[in-house]
Amino acid sequence: MRPDDIEELCRAVLPGTGGVDIEPLGRGLLSETYRVQRQGLAYTLKAATPNRPQFGLNFAWEVRLLERATESGLAPPLIYHDAERVLLSRWVEGEVWSPQQAALPEYLGEMARLLRRVHALPLTSNADPMGPRWWIESYSAMLLRDASRGLDPALIQTAAVHLRELEELPRAAGVVCHGDLHALNVLRCDQGLILLDWEYAHVADPLWDVAGWCANNDFESELQRELLGQYLGALPDRHEWGRFRRLLWLYDYVCMLWAELSVSLRRDASKGISRRAAELDVRLHLPAHYAA
């Protein structure tokens, strides 16, 4: 959105009166994020990006989920929302974990407990399951519309194998998954750990979030097994471990597609996104990293 539009929006939706201070924080595929302040109170404002990709994500479901997450102390208090995909939440001060902290045993235990709380959130009647196949097909279709871009046939084939093998393993019931677990979205504040940026939340295999945290922190198999065991409350059996390792590869693949799509659609995409896409491309071609 243009700066004038953001200021007008803030004047309309922020509690209180008088001027507003606006600080851009970031711009993703789906939304722009700002820290906004009025009369000494700070908020996080998320507004839909221009030409936002239409993935079929249900905004009404996201709002209801945020309300329930707020009630459970898992998300910052939601102050305002509207049909134009504007979300206003209370700004929460806190600290993010470093990569070194995320790998410590006590922090693995905290993340496991946090994930169990997220996955215990009640499902609404209109919650649609959106597993890795859905994300892969959605991102791939958008990338293929750009005639200048192609998809790696070897990775397409590997994804198909993992999806087929995953469907042959014992399945877990779908739960609410945050879907975008990385260090900047986990905040330690006075009330404990909370999660930011729920826009990719959906219903999926609970191990999808476990795989996501491991993938985004570049955990090796020892840390992966430790976190999975902490989450399950016992050492994973061979079916659980096999399911997790396939989800790990699929999560990396989805993230690589997302990064490539970000670069394709956004000329202002950061160099870090391109670099991460390249790193994941290399890792996805190393079967030993994901061997069950």
Summary of the structure (lengths in Angstrom):
residues: 292
radius of gyration: 19.3
end to end distance: 45.4
largest distance: 60.4
contacts: 856
relative contact order: 0.12
helix: 49%
strand: 16%
